[in-house]
Amino acid sequence: MIMKGELVHIPQDAYLLQELNVKNSSILDRFIKIKKPVKALFWEVDSKNPKWGFVYYKNAIWTTRMKDIYPITKEKENAS
């Protein structure tokens, strides 16, 4: 289980989405497709849909699929 604030890996070609909440409806505001693998901070799992999670990347909170969020362990971090 990934904890809030842990460093995570987001692979190439993953999508990061930002949504606006307009009276309980979410509208896609903008998105980016990651061109190369990036590191981000894990924020939390979406309580409404646990297949999605939130990450902090480039001074903003983004939504992405949980299957595209990989925890970075100490061994992997030291190897690179």
Residue, then its C-alpha position, 0 to 999 in steps of 0.5 A: m500500500i502506498m502512503k501519502g507523500e511517498l515518491v512514486h514512478i509514473p511510466q511513459d505514455a500514462y495520462l495525468l488528468q485535472e478535473l473541475n468539480v462543478k456542483n458534484s459533476s467532474i469536468l475534464d479541465r486539462f490533461i497531459k500524456i507523459k512523454k518520459p517516465v517521471k517521479a511524483l508524490f502520491w497523494e491518495v486513492d480516489s474514494k469514489n473510484p479506487k481504480w484512480g489515484f491522485v499524485y502531486y506533480k509540477n505544483a498541481i494535483w493530478t488524477t491518474r490510473m492506479k495501475d500507472i502508479y508504482p512505488i519507488t523502494k529504497e533499493k530501486e532508488n539507490a540503483s539509479 
